[in-house]
Structure formats: structure tokens, C-alpha cells
């Protein structure tokens, strides 16, 4: 019974949760591409990683770590850009001049 439950949970995690994360990444990448909210390199990286999640997730269990690491990278990028904007406001730099 425990082996069956473990197999069911593993299947649900791999098939539904990870692939839903890949679809989410594709959707967000498309939004970023159309609104130009993020640099194109992040958009293309997002598309690439989403396709890996959708297609090659069965190759290794370590592939599950793609989504959390992607979220970390995007979060750090947003944080750095935000802090850079605040530093520019504090020094009085306008439009990259200075």
C-alpha cells in the first residue's frame, strides 16, 4: 500500500505539478515578450527551461529543481533592478546620465 501511494504521489508531482510549472513559464515568457517587461535573454531562457520541463522531465529527478532556480533568478534580477533604480533616485541620476 505504501509503495502504491508513493508511486501515485510521484506521478502526480511529475506529470501535473512540474508540467504546470512549465506551462506557467511559457505563459509568463509570452507576457514578458509582448510587454517587454523583461529582457529578451530572460524570455528566451524561460522558453528553453519551460520546454525542458515539458519534454525532458523524465530524464532525471534533478530536473525538478529547474523551476525553483528559475524563480530565484527572476526574483534576484527584479531585486537588483529595483535597488539600482532606488540608488539612481537617491543620487539624483536621471535617465542614466551622470
Phi and psi restraints in degrees (range 20) as a CNS / XPLOR table:
assign (resid 1 and name C) (resid 2 and name N)
       (resid 2 and name CA) (resid 2 and name C) 1.0 -66.6 20.0 2
assign (resid 2 and name N) (resid 2 and name CA)
       (resid 2 and name C) (resid 3 and name N) 1.0 -39.5 20.0 2
assign (resid 2 and name C) (resid 3 and name N)
       (resid 3 and name CA) (resid 3 and name C) 1.0 -63.3 20.0 2
assign (resid 3 and name N) (resid 3 and name CA)
       (resid 3 and name C) (resid 4 and name N) 1.0 -40.7 20.0 2
assign (resid 3 and name C) (resid 4 and name N)
       (resid 4 and name CA) (resid 4 and name C) 1.0 -63.7 20.0 2
assign (resid 4 and name N) (resid 4 and name CA)
       (resid 4 and name C) (resid 5 and name N) 1.0 -45.7 20.0 2
assign (resid 4 and name C) (resid 5 and name N)
       (resid 5 and name CA) (resid 5 and name C) 1.0 -62.2 20.0 2
assign (resid 5 and name N) (resid 5 and name CA)
       (resid 5 and name C) (resid 6 and name N) 1.0 -42.0 20.0 2
assign (resid 5 and name C) (resid 6 and name N)
       (resid 6 and name CA) (resid 6 and name C) 1.0 -62.2 20.0 2
assign (resid 6 and name N) (resid 6 and name CA)
       (resid 6 and name C) (resid 7 and name N) 1.0 -41.5 20.0 2
assign (resid 6 and name C) (resid 7 and name N)
       (resid 7 and name CA) (resid 7 and name C) 1.0 -65.4 20.0 2
assign (resid 7 and name N) (resid 7 and name CA)
       (resid 7 and name C) (resid 8 and name N) 1.0 -41.4 20.0 2
assign (resid 7 and name C) (resid 8 and name N)
       (resid 8 and name CA) (resid 8 and name C) 1.0 -64.3 20.0 2
assign (resid 8 and name N) (resid 8 and name CA)
       (resid 8 and name C) (resid 9 and name N) 1.0 -45.8 20.0 2
assign (resid 8 and name C) (resid 9 and name N)
       (resid 9 and name CA) (resid 9 and name C) 1.0 -63.1 20.0 2
assign (resid 9 and name N) (resid 9 and name CA)
       (resid 9 and name C) (resid 10 and name N) 1.0 -42.4 20.0 2
assign (resid 9 and name C) (resid 10 and name N)
       (resid 10 and name CA) (resid 10 and name C) 1.0 -60.8 20.0 2
assign (resid 10 and name N) (resid 10 and name CA)
       (resid 10 and name C) (resid 11 and name N) 1.0 -43.4 20.0 2
assign (resid 10 and name C) (resid 11 and name N)
       (resid 11 and name CA) (resid 11 and name C) 1.0 -66.0 20.0 2
assign (resid 11 and name N) (resid 11 and name CA)
       (resid 11 and name C) (resid 12 and name N) 1.0 -44.7 20.0 2
assign (resid 11 and name C) (resid 12 and name N)
       (resid 12 and name CA) (resid 12 and name C) 1.0 -61.4 20.0 2
assign (resid 12 and name N) (resid 12 and name CA)
       (resid 12 and name C) (resid 13 and name N) 1.0 -43.2 20.0 2
assign (resid 12 and name C) (resid 13 and name N)
       (resid 13 and name CA) (resid 13 and name C) 1.0 -62.9 20.0 2
assign (resid 13 and name N) (resid 13 and name CA)
       (resid 13 and name C) (resid 14 and name N) 1.0 -48.2 20.0 2
assign (resid 13 and name C) (resid 14 and name N)
       (resid 14 and name CA) (resid 14 and name C) 1.0 -71.7 20.0 2
assign (resid 14 and name N) (resid 14 and name CA)
       (resid 14 and name C) (resid 15 and name N) 1.0 -46.6 20.0 2
assign (resid 14 and name C) (resid 15 and name N)
       (resid 15 and name CA) (resid 15 and name C) 1.0 -76.3 20.0 2
assign (resid 15 and name N) (resid 15 and name CA)
       (resid 15 and name C) (resid 16 and name N) 1.0 -46.3 20.0 2
assign (resid 15 and name C) (resid 16 and name N)
       (resid 16 and name CA) (resid 16 and name C) 1.0 -92.9 20.0 2
assign (resid 16 and name N) (resid 16 and name CA)
       (resid 16 and name C) (resid 17 and name N) 1.0 -55.4 20.0 2
assign (resid 16 and name C) (resid 17 and name N)
       (resid 17 and name CA) (resid 17 and name C) 1.0 -65.5 20.0 2
assign (resid 17 and name N) (resid 17 and name CA)
       (resid 17 and name C) (resid 18 and name N) 1.0 -48.4 20.0 2
assign (resid 17 and name C) (resid 18 and name N)
       (resid 18 and name CA) (resid 18 and name C) 1.0 -69.8 20.0 2
assign (resid 18 and name N) (resid 18 and name CA)
       (resid 18 and name C) (resid 19 and name N) 1.0 -39.7 20.0 2
assign (resid 18 and name C) (resid 19 and name N)
       (resid 19 and name CA) (resid 19 and name C) 1.0 -70.7 20.0 2
assign (resid 19 and name N) (resid 19 and name CA)
       (resid 19 and name C) (resid 20 and name N) 1.0 -32.7 20.0 2
assign (resid 19 and name C) (resid 20 and name N)
       (resid 20 and name CA) (resid 20 and name C) 1.0 -64.9 20.0 2
assign (resid 20 and name N) (resid 20 and name CA)
       (resid 20 and name C) (resid 21 and name N) 1.0 -36.7 20.0 2
assign (resid 20 and name C) (resid 21 and name N)
       (resid 21 and name CA) (resid 21 and name C) 1.0 -62.7 20.0 2
assign (resid 21 and name N) (resid 21 and name CA)
       (resid 21 and name C) (resid 22 and name N) 1.0 -40.2 20.0 2
assign (resid 21 and name C) (resid 22 and name N)
       (resid 22 and name CA) (resid 22 and name C) 1.0 -63.6 20.0 2
assign (resid 22 and name N) (resid 22 and name CA)
       (resid 22 and name C) (resid 23 and name N) 1.0 -41.5 20.0 2
assign (resid 22 and name C) (resid 23 and name N)
       (resid 23 and name CA) (resid 23 and name C) 1.0 -66.1 20.0 2
assign (resid 23 and name N) (resid 23 and name CA)
       (resid 23 and name C) (resid 24 and name N) 1.0 -39.7 20.0 2
assign (resid 23 and name C) (resid 24 and name N)
       (resid 24 and name CA) (resid 24 and name C) 1.0 -60.1 20.0 2
assign (resid 24 and name N) (resid 24 and name CA)
       (resid 24 and name C) (resid 25 and name N) 1.0 -42.8 20.0 2
assign (resid 24 and name C) (resid 25 and name N)
       (resid 25 and name CA) (resid 25 and name C) 1.0 -64.6 20.0 2
assign (resid 25 and name N) (resid 25 and name CA)
       (resid 25 and name C) (resid 26 and name N) 1.0 -40.4 20.0 2
assign (resid 25 and name C) (resid 26 and name N)
       (resid 26 and name CA) (resid 26 and name C) 1.0 -62.5 20.0 2
assign (resid 26 and name N) (resid 26 and name CA)
       (resid 26 and name C) (resid 27 and name N) 1.0 -42.9 20.0 2
assign (resid 26 and name C) (resid 27 and name N)
       (resid 27 and name CA) (resid 27 and name C) 1.0 -63.8 20.0 2
assign (resid 27 and name N) (resid 27 and name CA)
       (resid 27 and name C) (resid 28 and name N) 1.0 -45.8 20.0 2
assign (resid 27 and name C) (resid 28 and name N)
       (resid 28 and name CA) (resid 28 and name C) 1.0 -67.1 20.0 2
assign (resid 28 and name N) (resid 28 and name CA)
       (resid 28 and name C) (resid 29 and name N) 1.0 -38.3 20.0 2
assign (resid 28 and name C) (resid 29 and name N)
       (resid 29 and name CA) (resid 29 and name C) 1.0 -61.3 20.0 2
assign (resid 29 and name N) (resid 29 and name CA)
       (resid 29 and name C) (resid 30 and name N) 1.0 -39.8 20.0 2
assign (resid 29 and name C) (resid 30 and name N)
       (resid 30 and name CA) (resid 30 and name C) 1.0 -66.6 20.0 2
assign (resid 30 and name N) (resid 30 and name CA)
       (resid 30 and name C) (resid 31 and name N) 1.0 -40.9 20.0 2
assign (resid 30 and name C) (resid 31 and name N)
       (resid 31 and name CA) (resid 31 and name C) 1.0 -62.0 20.0 2
assign (resid 31 and name N) (resid 31 and name CA)
       (resid 31 and name C) (resid 32 and name N) 1.0 -45.1 20.0 2
assign (resid 31 and name C) (resid 32 and name N)
       (resid 32 and name CA) (resid 32 and name C) 1.0 -62.2 20.0 2
assign (resid 32 and name N) (resid 32 and name CA)
       (resid 32 and name C) (resid 33 and name N) 1.0 -39.5 20.0 2
assign (resid 32 and name C) (resid 33 and name N)
       (resid 33 and name CA) (resid 33 and name C) 1.0 -66.0 20.0 2
assign (resid 33 and name N) (resid 33 and name CA)
       (resid 33 and name C) (resid 34 and name N) 1.0 -42.6 20.0 2
assign (resid 33 and name C) (resid 34 and name N)
       (resid 34 and name CA) (resid 34 and name C) 1.0 -77.1 20.0 2
assign (resid 34 and name N) (resid 34 and name CA)
       (resid 34 and name C) (resid 35 and name N) 1.0 -32.9 20.0 2
assign (resid 34 and name C) (resid 35 and name N)
       (resid 35 and name CA) (resid 35 and name C) 1.0 -95.2 20.0 2
assign (resid 35 and name N) (resid 35 and name CA)
       (resid 35 and name C) (resid 36 and name N) 1.0 -9.5 20.0 2
assign (resid 35 and name C) (resid 36 and name N)
       (resid 36 and name CA) (resid 36 and name C) 1.0 56.5 20.0 2
assign (resid 36 and name N) (resid 36 and name CA)
       (resid 36 and name C) (resid 37 and name N) 1.0 37.5 20.0 2
assign (resid 36 and name C) (resid 37 and name N)
       (resid 37 and name CA) (resid 37 and name C) 1.0 -78.1 20.0 2
assign (resid 37 and name N) (resid 37 and name CA)
       (resid 37 and name C) (resid 38 and name N) 1.0 -22.9 20.0 2
assign (resid 37 and name C) (resid 38 and name N)
       (resid 38 and name CA) (resid 38 and name C) 1.0 -131.6 20.0 2
assign (resid 38 and name N) (resid 38 and name CA)
       (resid 38 and name C) (resid 39 and name N) 1.0 157.3 20.0 2
assign (resid 38 and name C) (resid 39 and name N)
       (resid 39 and name CA) (resid 39 and name C) 1.0 -62.0 20.0 2
assign (resid 39 and name N) (resid 39 and name CA)
       (resid 39 and name C) (resid 40 and name N) 1.0 151.4 20.0 2
assign (resid 39 and name C) (resid 40 and name N)
       (resid 40 and name CA) (resid 40 and name C) 1.0 -59.9 20.0 2
assign (resid 40 and name N) (resid 40 and name CA)
       (resid 40 and name C) (resid 41 and name N) 1.0 -30.9 20.0 2
assign (resid 40 and name C) (resid 41 and name N)
       (resid 41 and name CA) (resid 41 and name C) 1.0 -62.8 20.0 2
assign (resid 41 and name N) (resid 41 and name CA)
       (resid 41 and name C) (resid 42 and name N) 1.0 -36.0 20.0 2
assign (resid 41 and name C) (resid 42 and name N)
       (resid 42 and name CA) (resid 42 and name C) 1.0 -71.0 20.0 2
assign (resid 42 and name N) (resid 42 and name CA)
       (resid 42 and name C) (resid 43 and name N) 1.0 -36.1 20.0 2
assign (resid 42 and name C) (resid 43 and name N)
       (resid 43 and name CA) (resid 43 and name C) 1.0 -63.6 20.0 2
assign (resid 43 and name N) (resid 43 and name CA)
       (resid 43 and name C) (resid 44 and name N) 1.0 -48.0 20.0 2
assign (resid 43 and name C) (resid 44 and name N)
       (resid 44 and name CA) (resid 44 and name C) 1.0 -68.0 20.0 2
assign (resid 44 and name N) (resid 44 and name CA)
       (resid 44 and name C) (resid 45 and name N) 1.0 -37.6 20.0 2
assign (resid 44 and name C) (resid 45 and name N)
       (resid 45 and name CA) (resid 45 and name C) 1.0 -62.7 20.0 2
assign (resid 45 and name N) (resid 45 and name CA)
       (resid 45 and name C) (resid 46 and name N) 1.0 -40.2 20.0 2
assign (resid 45 and name C) (resid 46 and name N)
       (resid 46 and name CA) (resid 46 and name C) 1.0 -63.1 20.0 2
assign (resid 46 and name N) (resid 46 and name CA)
       (resid 46 and name C) (resid 47 and name N) 1.0 -45.3 20.0 2
assign (resid 46 and name C) (resid 47 and name N)
       (resid 47 and name CA) (resid 47 and name C) 1.0 -60.6 20.0 2
assign (resid 47 and name N) (resid 47 and name CA)
       (resid 47 and name C) (resid 48 and name N) 1.0 -44.6 20.0 2
assign (resid 47 and name C) (resid 48 and name N)
       (resid 48 and name CA) (resid 48 and name C) 1.0 -61.5 20.0 2
assign (resid 48 and name N) (resid 48 and name CA)
       (resid 48 and name C) (resid 49 and name N) 1.0 -48.5 20.0 2
assign (resid 48 and name C) (resid 49 and name N)
       (resid 49 and name CA) (resid 49 and name C) 1.0 -66.9 20.0 2
assign (resid 49 and name N) (resid 49 and name CA)
       (resid 49 and name C) (resid 50 and name N) 1.0 -35.6 20.0 2
assign (resid 49 and name C) (resid 50 and name N)
       (resid 50 and name CA) (resid 50 and name C) 1.0 -64.1 20.0 2
assign (resid 50 and name N) (resid 50 and name CA)
       (resid 50 and name C) (resid 51 and name N) 1.0 -42.0 20.0 2
assign (resid 50 and name C) (resid 51 and name N)
       (resid 51 and name CA) (resid 51 and name C) 1.0 -64.2 20.0 2
assign (resid 51 and name N) (resid 51 and name CA)
       (resid 51 and name C) (resid 52 and name N) 1.0 -37.1 20.0 2
assign (resid 51 and name C) (resid 52 and name N)
       (resid 52 and name CA) (resid 52 and name C) 1.0 -62.4 20.0 2
assign (resid 52 and name N) (resid 52 and name CA)
       (resid 52 and name C) (resid 53 and name N) 1.0 -42.6 20.0 2
assign (resid 52 and name C) (resid 53 and name N)
       (resid 53 and name CA) (resid 53 and name C) 1.0 -64.7 20.0 2
assign (resid 53 and name N) (resid 53 and name CA)
       (resid 53 and name C) (resid 54 and name N) 1.0 -36.3 20.0 2
assign (resid 53 and name C) (resid 54 and name N)
       (resid 54 and name CA) (resid 54 and name C) 1.0 -78.0 20.0 2
assign (resid 54 and name N) (resid 54 and name CA)
       (resid 54 and name C) (resid 55 and name N) 1.0 -33.2 20.0 2
assign (resid 54 and name C) (resid 55 and name N)
       (resid 55 and name CA) (resid 55 and name C) 1.0 -103.5 20.0 2
assign (resid 55 and name N) (resid 55 and name CA)
       (resid 55 and name C) (resid 56 and name N) 1.0 -48.1 20.0 2
assign (resid 55 and name C) (resid 56 and name N)
       (resid 56 and name CA) (resid 56 and name C) 1.0 -105.5 20.0 2
assign (resid 56 and name N) (resid 56 and name CA)
       (resid 56 and name C) (resid 57 and name N) 1.0 21.4 20.0 2
assign (resid 56 and name C) (resid 57 and name N)
       (resid 57 and name CA) (resid 57 and name C) 1.0 -65.4 20.0 2
assign (resid 57 and name N) (resid 57 and name CA)
       (resid 57 and name C) (resid 58 and name N) 1.0 -25.0 20.0 2
assign (resid 57 and name C) (resid 58 and name N)
       (resid 58 and name CA) (resid 58 and name C) 1.0 -78.8 20.0 2
assign (resid 58 and name N) (resid 58 and name CA)
       (resid 58 and name C) (resid 59 and name N) 1.0 -6.7 20.0 2
assign (resid 58 and name C) (resid 59 and name N)
       (resid 59 and name CA) (resid 59 and name C) 1.0 -71.5 20.0 2
assign (resid 59 and name N) (resid 59 and name CA)
       (resid 59 and name C) (resid 60 and name N) 1.0 -38.5 20.0 2
assign (resid 59 and name C) (resid 60 and name N)
       (resid 60 and name CA) (resid 60 and name C) 1.0 -155.3 20.0 2
assign (resid 60 and name N) (resid 60 and name CA)
       (resid 60 and name C) (resid 61 and name N) 1.0 149.2 20.0 2
assign (resid 60 and name C) (resid 61 and name N)
       (resid 61 and name CA) (resid 61 and name C) 1.0 -68.8 20.0 2
assign (resid 61 and name N) (resid 61 and name CA)
       (resid 61 and name C) (resid 62 and name N) 1.0 -23.2 20.0 2
assign (resid 61 and name C) (resid 62 and name N)
       (resid 62 and name CA) (resid 62 and name C) 1.0 -67.5 20.0 2
assign (resid 62 and name N) (resid 62 and name CA)
       (resid 62 and name C) (resid 63 and name N) 1.0 -16.9 20.0 2
assign (resid 62 and name C) (resid 63 and name N)
       (resid 63 and name CA) (resid 63 and name C) 1.0 -63.2 20.0 2
assign (resid 63 and name N) (resid 63 and name CA)
       (resid 63 and name C) (resid 64 and name N) 1.0 -22.5 20.0 2
assign (resid 63 and name C) (resid 64 and name N)
       (resid 64 and name CA) (resid 64 and name C) 1.0 -63.0 20.0 2
assign (resid 64 and name N) (resid 64 and name CA)
       (resid 64 and name C) (resid 65 and name N) 1.0 -26.1 20.0 2
assign (resid 64 and name C) (resid 65 and name N)
       (resid 65 and name CA) (resid 65 and name C) 1.0 -75.8 20.0 2
assign (resid 65 and name N) (resid 65 and name CA)
       (resid 65 and name C) (resid 66 and name N) 1.0 -7.3 20.0 2
assign (resid 65 and name C) (resid 66 and name N)
       (resid 66 and name CA) (resid 66 and name C) 1.0 -61.0 20.0 2
assign (resid 66 and name N) (resid 66 and name CA)
       (resid 66 and name C) (resid 67 and name N) 1.0 -47.3 20.0 2
assign (resid 66 and name C) (resid 67 and name N)
       (resid 67 and name CA) (resid 67 and name C) 1.0 -63.8 20.0 2
assign (resid 67 and name N) (resid 67 and name CA)
       (resid 67 and name C) (resid 68 and name N) 1.0 -49.6 20.0 2
assign (resid 67 and name C) (resid 68 and name N)
       (resid 68 and name CA) (resid 68 and name C) 1.0 -62.1 20.0 2
assign (resid 68 and name N) (resid 68 and name CA)
       (resid 68 and name C) (resid 69 and name N) 1.0 -37.1 20.0 2
assign (resid 68 and name C) (resid 69 and name N)
       (resid 69 and name CA) (resid 69 and name C) 1.0 -68.7 20.0 2
assign (resid 69 and name N) (resid 69 and name CA)
       (resid 69 and name C) (resid 70 and name N) 1.0 -35.4 20.0 2
assign (resid 69 and name C) (resid 70 and name N)
       (resid 70 and name CA) (resid 70 and name C) 1.0 -64.9 20.0 2
assign (resid 70 and name N) (resid 70 and name CA)
       (resid 70 and name C) (resid 71 and name N) 1.0 -43.8 20.0 2
assign (resid 70 and name C) (resid 71 and name N)
       (resid 71 and name CA) (resid 71 and name C) 1.0 -61.0 20.0 2
assign (resid 71 and name N) (resid 71 and name CA)
       (resid 71 and name C) (resid 72 and name N) 1.0 -41.9 20.0 2
assign (resid 71 and name C) (resid 72 and name N)
       (resid 72 and name CA) (resid 72 and name C) 1.0 -60.9 20.0 2
assign (resid 72 and name N) (resid 72 and name CA)
       (resid 72 and name C) (resid 73 and name N) 1.0 -45.2 20.0 2
assign (resid 72 and name C) (resid 73 and name N)
       (resid 73 and name CA) (resid 73 and name C) 1.0 -63.6 20.0 2
assign (resid 73 and name N) (resid 73 and name CA)
       (resid 73 and name C) (resid 74 and name N) 1.0 -44.5 20.0 2
assign (resid 73 and name C) (resid 74 and name N)
       (resid 74 and name CA) (resid 74 and name C) 1.0 -65.6 20.0 2
assign (resid 74 and name N) (resid 74 and name CA)
       (resid 74 and name C) (resid 75 and name N) 1.0 -41.7 20.0 2
assign (resid 74 and name C) (resid 75 and name N)
       (resid 75 and name CA) (resid 75 and name C) 1.0 -63.2 20.0 2
assign (resid 75 and name N) (resid 75 and name CA)
       (resid 75 and name C) (resid 76 and name N) 1.0 -43.3 20.0 2
assign (resid 75 and name C) (resid 76 and name N)
       (resid 76 and name CA) (resid 76 and name C) 1.0 -64.8 20.0 2
assign (resid 76 and name N) (resid 76 and name CA)
       (resid 76 and name C) (resid 77 and name N) 1.0 -39.5 20.0 2
assign (resid 76 and name C) (resid 77 and name N)
       (resid 77 and name CA) (resid 77 and name C) 1.0 -61.6 20.0 2
assign (resid 77 and name N) (resid 77 and name CA)
       (resid 77 and name C) (resid 78 and name N) 1.0 -46.7 20.0 2
assign (resid 77 and name C) (resid 78 and name N)
       (resid 78 and name CA) (resid 78 and name C) 1.0 -62.8 20.0 2
assign (resid 78 and name N) (resid 78 and name CA)
       (resid 78 and name C) (resid 79 and name N) 1.0 -40.3 20.0 2
assign (resid 78 and name C) (resid 79 and name N)
       (resid 79 and name CA) (resid 79 and name C) 1.0 -63.2 20.0 2
assign (resid 79 and name N) (resid 79 and name CA)
       (resid 79 and name C) (resid 80 and name N) 1.0 -45.9 20.0 2
assign (resid 79 and name C) (resid 80 and name N)
       (resid 80 and name CA) (resid 80 and name C) 1.0 -63.9 20.0 2
assign (resid 80 and name N) (resid 80 and name CA)
       (resid 80 and name C) (resid 81 and name N) 1.0 -44.3 20.0 2
assign (resid 80 and name C) (resid 81 and name N)
       (resid 81 and name CA) (resid 81 and name C) 1.0 -64.2 20.0 2
assign (resid 81 and name N) (resid 81 and name CA)
       (resid 81 and name C) (resid 82 and name N) 1.0 -39.4 20.0 2
assign (resid 81 and name C) (resid 82 and name N)
       (resid 82 and name CA) (resid 82 and name C) 1.0 -65.4 20.0 2
assign (resid 82 and name N) (resid 82 and name CA)
       (resid 82 and name C) (resid 83 and name N) 1.0 -45.2 20.0 2
assign (resid 82 and name C) (resid 83 and name N)
       (resid 83 and name CA) (resid 83 and name C) 1.0 -66.7 20.0 2
assign (resid 83 and name N) (resid 83 and name CA)
       (resid 83 and name C) (resid 84 and name N) 1.0 -36.2 20.0 2
assign (resid 83 and name C) (resid 84 and name N)
       (resid 84 and name CA) (resid 84 and name C) 1.0 -64.2 20.0 2
assign (resid 84 and name N) (resid 84 and name CA)
       (resid 84 and name C) (resid 85 and name N) 1.0 -39.3 20.0 2
assign (resid 84 and name C) (resid 85 and name N)
       (resid 85 and name CA) (resid 85 and name C) 1.0 -64.7 20.0 2
assign (resid 85 and name N) (resid 85 and name CA)
       (resid 85 and name C) (resid 86 and name N) 1.0 -39.4 20.0 2
assign (resid 85 and name C) (resid 86 and name N)
       (resid 86 and name CA) (resid 86 and name C) 1.0 -68.2 20.0 2
assign (resid 86 and name N) (resid 86 and name CA)
       (resid 86 and name C) (resid 87 and name N) 1.0 -37.1 20.0 2
assign (resid 86 and name C) (resid 87 and name N)
       (resid 87 and name CA) (resid 87 and name C) 1.0 -66.6 20.0 2
assign (resid 87 and name N) (resid 87 and name CA)
       (resid 87 and name C) (resid 88 and name N) 1.0 -38.4 20.0 2
assign (resid 87 and name C) (resid 88 and name N)
       (resid 88 and name CA) (resid 88 and name C) 1.0 -64.7 20.0 2
assign (resid 88 and name N) (resid 88 and name CA)
       (resid 88 and name C) (resid 89 and name N) 1.0 -39.4 20.0 2
assign (resid 88 and name C) (resid 89 and name N)
       (resid 89 and name CA) (resid 89 and name C) 1.0 -66.1 20.0 2
assign (resid 89 and name N) (resid 89 and name CA)
       (resid 89 and name C) (resid 90 and name N) 1.0 -38.4 20.0 2
assign (resid 89 and name C) (resid 90 and name N)
       (resid 90 and name CA) (resid 90 and name C) 1.0 -69.0 20.0 2
assign (resid 90 and name N) (resid 90 and name CA)
       (resid 90 and name C) (resid 91 and name N) 1.0 -33.5 20.0 2
assign (resid 90 and name C) (resid 91 and name N)
       (resid 91 and name CA) (resid 91 and name C) 1.0 -90.4 20.0 2
assign (resid 91 and name N) (resid 91 and name CA)
       (resid 91 and name C) (resid 92 and name N) 1.0 -8.4 20.0 2
assign (resid 91 and name C) (resid 92 and name N)
       (resid 92 and name CA) (resid 92 and name C) 1.0 84.1 20.0 2
assign (resid 92 and name N) (resid 92 and name CA)
       (resid 92 and name C) (resid 93 and name N) 1.0 13.9 20.0 2
assign (resid 92 and name C) (resid 93 and name N)
       (resid 93 and name CA) (resid 93 and name C) 1.0 -77.2 20.0 2
assign (resid 93 and name N) (resid 93 and name CA)
       (resid 93 and name C) (resid 94 and name N) 1.0 128.0 20.0 2
assign (resid 93 and name C) (resid 94 and name N)
       (resid 94 and name CA) (resid 94 and name C) 1.0 -121.0 20.0 2
assign (resid 94 and name N) (resid 94 and name CA)
       (resid 94 and name C) (resid 95 and name N) 1.0 125.6 20.0 2
assign (resid 94 and name C) (resid 95 and name N)
       (resid 95 and name CA) (resid 95 and name C) 1.0 67.2 20.0 2
assign (resid 95 and name N) (resid 95 and name CA)
       (resid 95 and name C) (resid 96 and name N) 1.0 24.0 20.0 2
assign (resid 95 and name C) (resid 96 and name N)
       (resid 96 and name CA) (resid 96 and name C) 1.0 82.0 20.0 2
assign (resid 96 and name N) (resid 96 and name CA)
       (resid 96 and name C) (resid 97 and name N) 1.0 6.8 20.0 2
assign (resid 96 and name C) (resid 97 and name N)
       (resid 97 and name CA) (resid 97 and name C) 1.0 -82.9 20.0 2
assign (resid 97 and name N) (resid 97 and name CA)
       (resid 97 and name C) (resid 98 and name N) 1.0 153.3 20.0 2
